[in-house]
């Protein structure tokens, strides 16, 4: 009987310690690192949304089980414990490839064509895809596009746009022909299997035209690697269809695989 009382006493003591730790040991400091889409406040509000989220033991168990709540454009949040009362949330964003406008909403999708979220306003830096027909869509599932090859083209262009860090406002399809819009510049790429050479040459040109607030059109339908890129400004189409050098800007672009600064020699738009 004495041993039973001792065991019960130990159990009750442990329960009191655990209960006291749970209710009195709380997270008081939350830091956010990584992530470019959401603000720190939005990340914290989502990750710590549970009633008991600020209780150390509860959040420790939740984070170990991988149940930290993430916003739609967040792939994952890793939790680092600075102390029993301080944590760091390491945020890893999903890759947003583009969006389509549907019934007044902007429907965003990732690199696999999976629908992430719908918003009433466009996000800065994400191209809007127009001119394609798609079937139904469901959140967290892949788009149903009537022509799968078109979606492969979208994925290819989105990958190149991210790689060269160029800002494209719109990717427009007219059948299988592609036109990119960046700032006040319209770049016609036409129909091709791959656009790697086109984007390698075009990226630094679009960065410069956007920086200088230049306007005009670029025709790259018959572009091959090594060709110069000509920006045609308003009133720059003579009757014979040839470019008038006095009204054109010679981008003189060469393909580059250095997307960070876009300052490769010979790419400048005068």
N, C-alpha and C positions, 0 to 999 in steps of 0.2 A: 504493500500500500504506500509505503514511504517513497519507493522508487517511482511509482506512478505520479505522485505529487511533484516529485522533482522534474520528471519529464514534462508534465503539464506546465510547470513553472518556466522551464526552458523555452518551451514552445511559445508561451505567452510573452516571454521576454523578447524572443526573436520577432514576433508579430508587432510588438510595441516599437522595436527599433526600426523595422521596415516601414511601419505606418508613419512613424515620426520622420524618417528620412524622406518618404514619399511626399508628405504634406509640407515639410519645412525646408527641404533642400530643393531649391528651384533654380532654373536657368535665368540669369539676370543680364547676360550679355550675348548678343547674336550678331555675328559678322557675316558678310556675303562676299565671296570672291568668284570671279568668272561670270559668264553670262552677259550678253549685250542687248538682249531684247527687252527684258523687264527691269524695272528699278529695284534697288535693294529692298525697299519697303514692300513692293508687290511680292517678291520672293519670300520674305519673312512672314507676311500675312498669310500666304498660302501654306508654307511649310509648318507654321505654328498655329494652324487654324483649329486644332482640336481643343476641347475643353481643358484637358490635362497636359497639353503640349509643353507647357513651361515647367512641368514637374520632371526633375532630372531622371529618375528611374523609368518613368513612363516613356519619355522621349528616347532614352537610351535603348530600351527594348524595341521601340517602334523603328528606330533607325537601323538597328542590327537586323531586323526582319525585312528591311528595304521597303518600308511602308510610308516613307516621307512623301507628303502630298506635293505634286508637281503641277505647274501651270501647263496649258496646252503646248506651248512652244519650248518647253524644257524637257530634255531627254532624261536627265538624271540629276540627283542631288546627293553628293557624298557629304557625310557629316564628320567633322573633325572636332574632337573634344580638347579645348584649351585647358579646361579645368572642370571640376564638377558643376560649376555654375556658368561656364562660358563655352560656346560652340562657334564653329566656322562652317558655313554652308558653301560647299564648292559646287557651282552651278555649271552644267553642260547643256548648251542650247541644242535644239534640233536644227537640222539643215532645212531652211525654207527655200524651195526651188522657185516658187511663183504663186500666183493666185489668179482666179478667174472671177469675173463679176457675174452674179446671178441674183436676179430679183432684188436688186439694191444692196446686196451683200457681197463682200469680197471673201471668196472661199480659198483658203491657203492650203497648200499641199507640200509635202516634203520630197526628198530626192527619190523616193520610191513611189511617188504618186498617191501617198496616203493623205487623206483629208485631215488637217490638224484642227482648224477652227474657222469660224466665219465672223467677220467684223464688219461694222457699218462704214468704217473709214479705211483707206489704203495705208499700208505700212510703208514708211520711207525705206528705200533701198531694195524693195521687192518688186520685180517686174510683173505687170498685169498682162496675162495672156489673152489675146482676143482672136476671133475668127475660127475657133474650133467648136465642134459639136460634141457634147458629152451626154451620157445618159444620167441615171440617178447617182447620187452620191450619199454616203453615210459617214459620219464622223468616225475617225480612226480606221477607216477602210479605204482601199484604193479607188480612185476615180474609174468610172466605166466610160471609156472614150470609144466612139464609134470607129475610129481609125487608130489602132495601136501604134502604127509607125509614126504618126504625128506626135504622140506623147513621148516616144523615144527621142524625137527631134527636140522637143521641149526640154527633156532631161539633159540632153547633150549641150544645148545652148546654155542652160542654167548652170551646168558644171563649169563651162568655159567662162561665163560671166563672173562666177565666184572666184575662179582661179586667177583671172586677170584683174579682179577687184575693180571692175568698171561698173558705173551706175547706168542701168538701162531701165527706163520707165515702162516700156511696153514692148512685148514680142507679138507682132501681128502676123497672122496667117491668112493668106489669100489662096485657097486651095492648099498646095504644098509650098508655095512661095513664102519666104520669110522677110519681114521688114522689122528692123530694130529702131526704136525711138529713144534718144538720149538727149535730154534738154531740148534744144531747138534744132537738133540734127536728126534727119531721117536717113537711115542706112539700109538700102535694099540689097539683100544677100541672095535672093532667088531661091531656087530649089537645088539642094545638094544632099549627098549622103552624109557628109561630115562638114563641120564649119570650123575646124581647128585652125587651119591656115588663115581663114578670114578673121577670126577673133584675135589671133596672135598679132596680126597687123593692125586691126581696127582699134584694139583696146586703148593704146596710148594716144591715138588720134582723138577718140571720144573724150578722154580725160582732158585733153588740151582744149578742145572746142567747148566743152562744158565750163572749164575754168575761165576761158576768155569770152564766154557768153556768145559764141558764134552760132550762126544759123545757116542752114543749107541742106543739100541732099548729097548722098554718096551712093554711087551705083557700083556694086561689087558682084553683079550677076556672073560676069565672066572673069572674075579675079582669080589669079594664080599666084602662088608664092613668089615674092620678089617684085610684083607689080606695085606701081605707085598708086596712092589713094588720092582722088581728086574730090574736094569739097566744092560743089557747085552752089553758088549763092543766087539770090533772087535776080531774075532777068539774065540768067547765064545759059540760055538755051537758044543758040542761033538757029536760023531756018534750016540749015543743012544737018542739024543734030549734033554738030561737033562742039567741043568746049572752047570757049574764048578765054585764052590764058589771062587776059587782063581782068576778067571777072571771076576767075576761079582761084581757089586756094589749093596749092599743091602740098598734100600732106607728106608726100615722099616717104611713106611708111614702109618699114621692113619688118618681117615677123620677129617677135621677141618672146623669149620665155622668162623674162624678168618682170613680173607683173607688179611688183611692189611700188615702184616710183614712177613707172611709165616714162622715164626720161632716157630712152635709147637714142643713140645718135641718128639723125636723119629723119626722125619721126615728127618734127615740129611743124605746126601749122602756122605759116607766116601771116 
